Amino acid sequence: MTQLKLENRIALVTGAAKGMGASHVHRFVEEGAKVYFSDVLTEKGGKLAAALGKNAVFLKQDVSSEDDWKQVIKAIENAEGRLDVLVNNAGIAINQPIGTMTFDTYRKVITINQYSVFLGLTYALPLLKKSGNASVVNISSIAGLRGNPGDVAYSSSKYAMRAMTQVAAKEFAPSIRVNSVHPGLVATDMTQLEEYKDLMAQIISQTPLQRMATVDDLTNMVLFLACDDSAYCTGGEFVVDGGSTVGY
């Protein structure tokens, strides 16, 4: 019988009521983990937890709130006493060029995408230390590898995640590994909208593998980094983009 990759592990995945985060939760549960997952989308989160059973526990959380981070970590501490895997998945994208984007909009993206990772690393650290063999996976983006027009806030936040990943990898070693994942274009509800059809076709045409990533493509990488298959990986930047950053 094949051993489950996350058997008896305790995991937390943020921003996981739908999309990529929900895919990570599904797979982690299948691989034997007890998964706590959070979001502001309480109805969707509750339905996902009910569908997955006792090993999926939904917690309402605004990842930009320090108090919410304290409450989520306290709940896991009281129930489990440790944390083996943290996936900082929550994030938003608002695409506007410099000169058009307001400071409030810029600050909103930075707060949710960047500050949340700092808060997660800060408040989860004591529980991760109790694991003795923990893994943190920060979901960045290829926008954190190259700045794109219209992406000033999003790219800024994702570049910052790279820096935090590298700092934490050095500070948390050797008992906690910290890596970042950099998705390219992913097939989600948003990218399937009719209004984005021409843009998506243009991006795919410039991607060597000639398709968008599926959520499973991303989850496969996140699972690899969460489990012992990546036991000698820390401080790494793992690109899942079909070759788009290389291009033709």
C-alpha positions in Angstrom: 0.0 0.0 0.0 1.4 3.4 -1.0 2.1 5.6 2.0 0.2 8.9 2.1 2.4 11.9 1.6 0.9 13.9 4.4 -0.2 11.2 6.8 -1.0 12.6 10.3 0.3 16.1 9.3 -1.5 19.3 10.5 -1.9 21.9 7.8 -3.2 25.4 7.4 -4.2 26.8 4.0 -5.3 30.5 3.7 -7.7 31.8 1.1 -9.0 28.3 0.4 -12.7 28.4 0.1 -12.5 28.2 -3.6 -10.1 28.0 -6.6 -6.5 27.0 -6.1 -6.8 27.0 -2.3 -9.7 24.6 -2.3 -7.7 22.3 -4.6 -4.9 22.3 -2.1 -7.2 21.4 0.7 -8.8 18.5 -1.3 -5.4 17.0 -2.1 -4.0 17.5 1.4 -7.0 15.7 2.9 -6.6 12.9 0.4 -3.0 12.6 1.3 -3.8 12.0 5.0 -3.5 15.5 6.5 -5.9 17.2 8.9 -6.4 20.6 7.1 -7.5 23.8 8.7 -8.4 26.3 6.0 -9.5 29.9 6.1 -11.2 32.5 4.1 -13.6 35.4 4.4 -16.1 33.5 2.2 -17.9 31.7 5.0 -20.7 30.1 3.0 -18.3 28.5 0.4 -15.8 27.5 3.2 -18.5 25.8 5.2 -19.8 23.9 2.2 -16.3 22.7 1.4 -15.6 21.6 4.9 -18.9 19.7 5.0 -18.1 18.0 1.7 -14.6 16.9 2.8 -15.5 15.6 6.3 -13.9 15.7 9.7 -10.3 16.2 8.4 -11.2 19.6 6.9 -11.9 22.4 9.3 -13.0 25.8 8.1 -12.0 29.0 10.0 -13.2 32.4 9.1 -10.2 34.7 8.6 -9.4 38.1 7.1 -5.7 37.5 6.5 -4.9 41.2 6.7 -6.1 41.2 10.3 -3.6 40.6 13.0 -6.3 39.7 15.5 -7.7 37.1 13.0 -4.2 35.5 12.7 -4.0 35.3 16.4 -7.4 33.6 16.7 -6.7 31.1 13.9 -3.4 30.1 15.3 -4.8 29.8 18.8 -7.6 27.5 17.6 -5.0 25.2 15.9 -2.8 25.3 19.0 -5.7 24.4 21.3 -6.9 21.5 19.0 -3.6 20.1 17.8 -0.6 21.6 19.6 1.5 22.0 16.5 1.5 22.9 12.8 3.3 20.9 10.2 2.4 22.8 7.0 1.5 26.4 6.3 0.4 27.5 2.8 0.1 31.3 2.5 -2.3 31.2 -0.5 -4.7 34.1 0.1 -4.4 37.0 -2.3 -6.1 39.5 -4.6 -5.2 41.1 -7.9 -6.3 44.6 -9.0 -4.7 45.6 -12.3 -4.3 49.3 -12.9 -1.4 51.4 -14.2 0.6 53.9 -12.2 -1.1 57.2 -12.3 -4.5 55.6 -12.3 -4.3 53.4 -9.3 -5.1 55.2 -6.1 -3.0 54.8 -2.9 -6.0 53.2 -1.2 -6.1 50.5 -3.9 -2.4 49.9 -3.8 -2.4 49.7 0.0 -5.3 47.2 -0.1 -3.4 44.8 -2.4 -0.2 45.1 -0.4 -2.0 44.6 2.9 -3.8 41.4 1.8 -1.0 39.9 -0.3 2.1 41.0 1.5 1.3 41.9 5.1 -0.7 38.7 5.5 2.4 36.6 4.8 4.4 38.4 7.4 1.6 37.9 9.9 1.3 34.2 9.0 5.1 33.6 9.4 5.1 35.6 12.7 2.2 34.0 14.4 2.5 30.4 13.0 6.2 30.2 13.9 5.8 28.8 17.5 3.5 26.0 16.3 5.8 25.3 13.3 8.7 24.9 15.6 6.8 22.3 17.6 6.5 20.2 14.5 10.2 19.5 14.2 9.7 18.9 10.4 7.6 21.7 9.1 7.1 23.3 5.6 5.9 26.7 4.6 4.7 27.3 1.1 4.2 30.9 0.0 2.1 31.3 -3.2 3.8 34.1 -5.2 3.5 34.6 -8.9 5.5 35.0 -12.1 4.6 38.7 -11.5 7.0 38.4 -8.6 9.8 37.4 -11.1 9.1 40.2 -13.6 7.1 43.4 -13.4 4.2 43.7 -15.9 2.4 46.8 -17.0 -0.7 47.4 -14.9 0.6 45.2 -12.1 2.4 47.7 -9.9 0.6 46.6 -6.6 0.3 42.9 -7.4 3.9 42.7 -8.6 5.2 44.6 -5.6 3.5 42.3 -3.2 4.7 39.2 -5.0 8.3 40.4 -5.2 8.1 41.0 -1.4 6.9 37.4 -0.9 10.1 36.2 -2.5 12.2 38.3 -0.1 10.3 37.1 2.9 10.6 33.5 1.7 14.4 33.8 1.5 14.7 35.5 4.9 12.5 33.0 6.6 14.2 30.0 5.0 17.5 31.2 6.6 16.0 32.2 9.9 13.8 29.1 10.3 16.3 26.4 9.3 17.0 23.6 9.9 13.6 22.4 11.3 11.3 24.5 9.1 11.6 24.7 5.3 10.2 27.7 3.4 9.7 27.9 -0.4 7.7 30.0 -2.8 5.6 28.9 -5.8 5.3 31.1 -8.9 2.2 30.3 -11.0 1.7 31.7 -14.5 -1.8 31.8 -16.0 -4.2 29.5 -14.2 -7.6 28.3 -15.5 -10.0 29.7 -13.0 -13.5 31.2 -13.1 -12.0 34.6 -13.7 -9.7 33.7 -16.6 -12.6 31.9 -18.3 -14.7 35.1 -18.5 -15.7 36.1 -22.0 -14.2 39.6 -21.5 -10.7 38.0 -21.1 -11.0 35.6 -24.0 -8.7 37.5 -26.4 -6.1 38.3 -23.8 -6.0 34.7 -22.6 -5.5 33.5 -26.2 -2.6 35.9 -26.7 -0.9 34.8 -23.5 -1.3 31.1 -24.4 0.1 31.7 -27.8 3.3 33.0 -26.1 3.5 30.1 -23.7 5.7 27.1 -24.9 3.3 24.5 -23.4 0.4 26.2 -25.2 -2.1 26.1 -22.4 -3.0 27.6 -19.1 -2.1 25.7 -15.9 -4.9 23.8 -14.2 -5.4 24.1 -10.5 -4.1 20.5 -10.2 -0.8 21.6 -11.8 -0.3 24.1 -8.9 -1.5 21.7 -6.3 1.0 19.0 -7.4 3.8 21.5 -6.8 2.4 22.7 -3.5 2.0 19.1 -2.3 5.6 18.3 -3.3 6.9 21.2 -1.2 4.6 20.4 1.7 5.7 16.8 2.0 9.1 15.0 2.5 9.7 14.6 -1.2 11.2 18.1 -1.0 13.1 17.5 2.2 16.3 19.2 0.8 14.5 22.2 -0.6 14.3 25.5 1.2 14.5 29.1 0.0 13.6 27.9 -3.5 11.5 29.6 -6.1 9.4 27.0 -8.0 7.9 28.3 -11.3 4.7 26.7 -12.7 4.1 28.7 -15.8 4.3 26.4 -18.9 7.5 28.2 -19.8 6.0 31.6 -20.2 8.8 33.4 -18.4 11.2 31.8 -20.9 8.9 32.5 -23.9 9.5 31.7 -27.5 
